[in-house]
Amino acid sequence: MIVAMGVTGATGNALLHSLLTLGTPVRALTRTPHKPIPGITGAHQPPVEVQHADATDPRSLRAAFEGADQLFLAMANSPAQVELERRVIDIAASAGIAHIVKVSAPAAEPGSPVAISRGHHAIEEHLRASGLTHTILRPYAFMQNLLRLAPTVVQGVILGTTGDAPCNHIDCRDIADVAAAALTRPEVAGGTYTLTGPEAVSYPEIAARLRTLTGRQIRYVDLTPDELRDHLIRNAHMPTWLADHVTEIQQLAITRPETPTTTVIDILGRPPRTLDAFLHEHHAHFRR
């Protein structure tokens, strides 16, 4: 049995669909089992088994892992992430889980300039020390996060601090398909994979593509890191730690030039989804 955490998030939810397409049973963990999981109904064959579990509640995790042998571990970034994911790994190991697929981050190194990535490194090291078979996925920026630009796009601007540096993006559905491969294909399990889309695209170029898509005048405004951080806190109402993360991850594109990898096509035998296809699919978000 495969247990999946993070199923209400974009990647975890996409994983459910990937496993169902493969005909693979899955136990979906959620803190609110009485609420429907997006896109999942009881009509699926094989069915999705929905069970309550909370990373802050060890008893619920032990019950959720009972009888399972694989775990998909994806949690939202937060200041408590290292503590919570380490706890999940320890309980999974004691419950008999043999293989964990963890969603990590680029630059997951002890000296990373991105605090969240340093945290992911600590979790990865804990996972390695557990002795469990483990697969590490290190995706770059999610295309789905571009939808958060919509409030300023409709005002004609995209704000950032990347200059004209190209940035890797990847559709969460491609991350999910690679995760499903790691959970169902022994030859994929056990690797560490850096995941990107087929091209690295700068924010000025994203603005240009949105101009073509919407017919609106949209321009990229390059801010200093401090200016972007202040905007995210004051106007986007982000908590300080998240504003710091967004700023740090954007600056990473400048200090470490980003180029696409071939990992998705190497594993799945098909190219990753393109940015243009994603923007066209969600064009209504940028036309409000």
Secondary structure as a PSIPRED ss2 file (coil, helix, strand):
# PSIPRED VFORMAT (PSIPRED V4.0)

   1 M C   1.000  0.000  0.000
   2 I E   0.000  0.000  1.000
   3 V E   0.000  0.000  1.000
   4 A E   0.000  0.000  1.000
   5 M C   1.000  0.000  0.000
   6 G C   1.000  0.000  0.000
   7 V C   1.000  0.000  0.000
   8 T C   1.000  0.000  0.000
   9 G C   1.000  0.000  0.000
  10 A H   0.000  1.000  0.000
  11 T H   0.000  1.000  0.000
  12 G H   0.000  1.000  0.000
  13 N H   0.000  1.000  0.000
  14 A H   0.000  1.000  0.000
  15 L H   0.000  1.000  0.000
  16 L H   0.000  1.000  0.000
  17 H H   0.000  1.000  0.000
  18 S H   0.000  1.000  0.000
  19 L H   0.000  1.000  0.000
  20 L H   0.000  1.000  0.000
  21 T H   0.000  1.000  0.000
  22 L C   1.000  0.000  0.000
  23 G C   1.000  0.000  0.000
  24 T C   1.000  0.000  0.000
  25 P C   1.000  0.000  0.000
  26 V E   0.000  0.000  1.000
  27 R E   0.000  0.000  1.000
  28 A E   0.000  0.000  1.000
  29 L E   0.000  0.000  1.000
  30 T E   0.000  0.000  1.000
  31 R C   1.000  0.000  0.000
  32 T C   1.000  0.000  0.000
  33 P C   1.000  0.000  0.000
  34 H C   1.000  0.000  0.000
  35 K C   1.000  0.000  0.000
  36 P C   1.000  0.000  0.000
  37 I C   1.000  0.000  0.000
  38 P C   1.000  0.000  0.000
  39 G C   1.000  0.000  0.000
  40 I C   1.000  0.000  0.000
  41 T C   1.000  0.000  0.000
  42 G C   1.000  0.000  0.000
  43 A C   1.000  0.000  0.000
  44 H C   1.000  0.000  0.000
  45 Q C   1.000  0.000  0.000
  46 P C   1.000  0.000  0.000
  47 P C   1.000  0.000  0.000
  48 V E   0.000  0.000  1.000
  49 E E   0.000  0.000  1.000
  50 V E   0.000  0.000  1.000
  51 Q E   0.000  0.000  1.000
  52 H E   0.000  0.000  1.000
  53 A C   1.000  0.000  0.000
  54 D C   1.000  0.000  0.000
  55 A C   1.000  0.000  0.000
  56 T C   1.000  0.000  0.000
  57 D C   1.000  0.000  0.000
  58 P H   0.000  1.000  0.000
  59 R H   0.000  1.000  0.000
  60 S H   0.000  1.000  0.000
  61 L H   0.000  1.000  0.000
  62 R H   0.000  1.000  0.000
  63 A H   0.000  1.000  0.000
  64 A H   0.000  1.000  0.000
  65 F H   0.000  1.000  0.000
  66 E C   1.000  0.000  0.000
  67 G C   1.000  0.000  0.000
  68 A C   1.000  0.000  0.000
  69 D C   1.000  0.000  0.000
  70 Q E   0.000  0.000  1.000
  71 L E   0.000  0.000  1.000
  72 F E   0.000  0.000  1.000
  73 L E   0.000  0.000  1.000
  74 A C   1.000  0.000  0.000
  75 M C   1.000  0.000  0.000
  76 A C   1.000  0.000  0.000
  77 N C   1.000  0.000  0.000
  78 S C   1.000  0.000  0.000
  79 P C   1.000  0.000  0.000
  80 A C   1.000  0.000  0.000
  81 Q H   0.000  1.000  0.000
  82 V H   0.000  1.000  0.000
  83 E H   0.000  1.000  0.000
  84 L H   0.000  1.000  0.000
  85 E H   0.000  1.000  0.000
  86 R H   0.000  1.000  0.000
  87 R H   0.000  1.000  0.000
  88 V H   0.000  1.000  0.000
  89 I H   0.000  1.000  0.000
  90 D H   0.000  1.000  0.000
  91 I H   0.000  1.000  0.000
  92 A H   0.000  1.000  0.000
  93 A H   0.000  1.000  0.000
  94 S H   0.000  1.000  0.000
  95 A H   0.000  1.000  0.000
  96 G C   1.000  0.000  0.000
  97 I C   1.000  0.000  0.000
  98 A C   1.000  0.000  0.000
  99 H E   0.000  0.000  1.000
 100 I E   0.000  0.000  1.000
 101 V E   0.000  0.000  1.000
 102 K E   0.000  0.000  1.000
 103 V E   0.000  0.000  1.000
 104 S C   1.000  0.000  0.000
 105 A C   1.000  0.000  0.000
 106 P C   1.000  0.000  0.000
 107 A C   1.000  0.000  0.000
 108 A C   1.000  0.000  0.000
 109 E C   1.000  0.000  0.000
 110 P C   1.000  0.000  0.000
 111 G C   1.000  0.000  0.000
 112 S C   1.000  0.000  0.000
 113 P C   1.000  0.000  0.000
 114 V C   1.000  0.000  0.000
 115 A H   0.000  1.000  0.000
 116 I H   0.000  1.000  0.000
 117 S H   0.000  1.000  0.000
 118 R H   0.000  1.000  0.000
 119 G H   0.000  1.000  0.000
 120 H H   0.000  1.000  0.000
 121 H H   0.000  1.000  0.000
 122 A H   0.000  1.000  0.000
 123 I H   0.000  1.000  0.000
 124 E H   0.000  1.000  0.000
 125 E H   0.000  1.000  0.000
 126 H H   0.000  1.000  0.000
 127 L H   0.000  1.000  0.000
 128 R H   0.000  1.000  0.000
 129 A H   0.000  1.000  0.000
 130 S C   1.000  0.000  0.000
 131 G C   1.000  0.000  0.000
 132 L C   1.000  0.000  0.000
 133 T E   0.000  0.000  1.000
 134 H E   0.000  0.000  1.000
 135 T E   0.000  0.000  1.000
 136 I E   0.000  0.000  1.000
 137 L E   0.000  0.000  1.000
 138 R E   0.000  0.000  1.000
 139 P E   0.000  0.000  1.000
 140 Y C   1.000  0.000  0.000
 141 A E   0.000  0.000  1.000
 142 F E   0.000  0.000  1.000
 143 M H   0.000  1.000  0.000
 144 Q H   0.000  1.000  0.000
 145 N H   0.000  1.000  0.000
 146 L H   0.000  1.000  0.000
 147 L H   0.000  1.000  0.000
 148 R H   0.000  1.000  0.000
 149 L H   0.000  1.000  0.000
 150 A H   0.000  1.000  0.000
 151 P H   0.000  1.000  0.000
 152 T H   0.000  1.000  0.000
 153 V H   0.000  1.000  0.000
 154 V C   1.000  0.000  0.000
 155 Q C   1.000  0.000  0.000
 156 G C   1.000  0.000  0.000
 157 V E   0.000  0.000  1.000
 158 I E   0.000  0.000  1.000
 159 L E   0.000  0.000  1.000
 160 G E   0.000  0.000  1.000
 161 T C   1.000  0.000  0.000
 162 T C   1.000  0.000  0.000
 163 G C   1.000  0.000  0.000
 164 D C   1.000  0.000  0.000
 165 A C   1.000  0.000  0.000
 166 P C   1.000  0.000  0.000
 167 C E   0.000  0.000  1.000
 168 N E   0.000  0.000  1.000
 169 H E   0.000  0.000  1.000
 170 I E   0.000  0.000  1.000
 171 D C   1.000  0.000  0.000
 172 C H   0.000  1.000  0.000
 173 R H   0.000  1.000  0.000
 174 D H   0.000  1.000  0.000
 175 I H   0.000  1.000  0.000
 176 A H   0.000  1.000  0.000
 177 D H   0.000  1.000  0.000
 178 V H   0.000  1.000  0.000
 179 A H   0.000  1.000  0.000
 180 A H   0.000  1.000  0.000
 181 A H   0.000  1.000  0.000
 182 A H   0.000  1.000  0.000
 183 L H   0.000  1.000  0.000
 184 T H   0.000  1.000  0.000
 185 R C   1.000  0.000  0.000
 186 P C   1.000  0.000  0.000
 187 E C   1.000  0.000  0.000
 188 V C   1.000  0.000  0.000
 189 A C   1.000  0.000  0.000
 190 G C   1.000  0.000  0.000
 191 G C   1.000  0.000  0.000
 192 T E   0.000  0.000  1.000
 193 Y E   0.000  0.000  1.000
 194 T E   0.000  0.000  1.000
 195 L E   0.000  0.000  1.000
 196 T C   1.000  0.000  0.000
 197 G C   1.000  0.000  0.000
 198 P C   1.000  0.000  0.000
 199 E C   1.000  0.000  0.000
 200 A E   0.000  0.000  1.000
 201 V E   0.000  0.000  1.000
 202 S C   1.000  0.000  0.000
 203 Y H   0.000  1.000  0.000
 204 P H   0.000  1.000  0.000
 205 E H   0.000  1.000  0.000
 206 I H   0.000  1.000  0.000
 207 A H   0.000  1.000  0.000
 208 A H   0.000  1.000  0.000
 209 R H   0.000  1.000  0.000
 210 L H   0.000  1.000  0.000
 211 R H   0.000  1.000  0.000
 212 T H   0.000  1.000  0.000
 213 L H   0.000  1.000  0.000
 214 T H   0.000  1.000  0.000
 215 G C   1.000  0.000  0.000
 216 R C   1.000  0.000  0.000
 217 Q C   1.000  0.000  0.000
 218 I C   1.000  0.000  0.000
 219 R E   0.000  0.000  1.000
 220 Y E   0.000  0.000  1.000
 221 V E   0.000  0.000  1.000
 222 D E   0.000  0.000  1.000
 223 L C   1.000  0.000  0.000
 224 T C   1.000  0.000  0.000
 225 P H   0.000  1.000  0.000
 226 D H   0.000  1.000  0.000
 227 E H   0.000  1.000  0.000
 228 L H   0.000  1.000  0.000
 229 R H   0.000  1.000  0.000
 230 D H   0.000  1.000  0.000
 231 H H   0.000  1.000  0.000
 232 L H   0.000  1.000  0.000
 233 I H   0.000  1.000  0.000
 234 R H   0.000  1.000  0.000
 235 N C   1.000  0.000  0.000
 236 A C   1.000  0.000  0.000
 237 H C   1.000  0.000  0.000
 238 M C   1.000  0.000  0.000
 239 P C   1.000  0.000  0.000
 240 T H   0.000  1.000  0.000
 241 W H   0.000  1.000  0.000
 242 L H   0.000  1.000  0.000
 243 A H   0.000  1.000  0.000
 244 D H   0.000  1.000  0.000
 245 H H   0.000  1.000  0.000
 246 V H   0.000  1.000  0.000
 247 T H   0.000  1.000  0.000
 248 E H   0.000  1.000  0.000
 249 I H   0.000  1.000  0.000
 250 Q H   0.000  1.000  0.000
 251 Q H   0.000  1.000  0.000
 252 L H   0.000  1.000  0.000
 253 A H   0.000  1.000  0.000
 254 I H   0.000  1.000  0.000
 255 T H   0.000  1.000  0.000
 256 R C   1.000  0.000  0.000
 257 P C   1.000  0.000  0.000
 258 E C   1.000  0.000  0.000
 259 T C   1.000  0.000  0.000
 260 P C   1.000  0.000  0.000
 261 T C   1.000  0.000  0.000
 262 T C   1.000  0.000  0.000
 263 T H   0.000  1.000  0.000
 264 V H   0.000  1.000  0.000
 265 I H   0.000  1.000  0.000
 266 D H   0.000  1.000  0.000
 267 I H   0.000  1.000  0.000
 268 L H   0.000  1.000  0.000
 269 G C   1.000  0.000  0.000
 270 R C   1.000  0.000  0.000
 271 P C   1.000  0.000  0.000
 272 P C   1.000  0.000  0.000
 273 R C   1.000  0.000  0.000
 274 T C   1.000  0.000  0.000
 275 L H   0.000  1.000  0.000
 276 D H   0.000  1.000  0.000
 277 A H   0.000  1.000  0.000
 278 F H   0.000  1.000  0.000
 279 L H   0.000  1.000  0.000
 280 H H   0.000  1.000  0.000
 281 E H   0.000  1.000  0.000
 282 H C   1.000  0.000  0.000
 283 H H   0.000  1.000  0.000
 284 A H   0.000  1.000  0.000
 285 H H   0.000  1.000  0.000
 286 F H   0.000  1.000  0.000
 287 R C   1.000  0.000  0.000
 288 R C   1.000  0.000  0.000
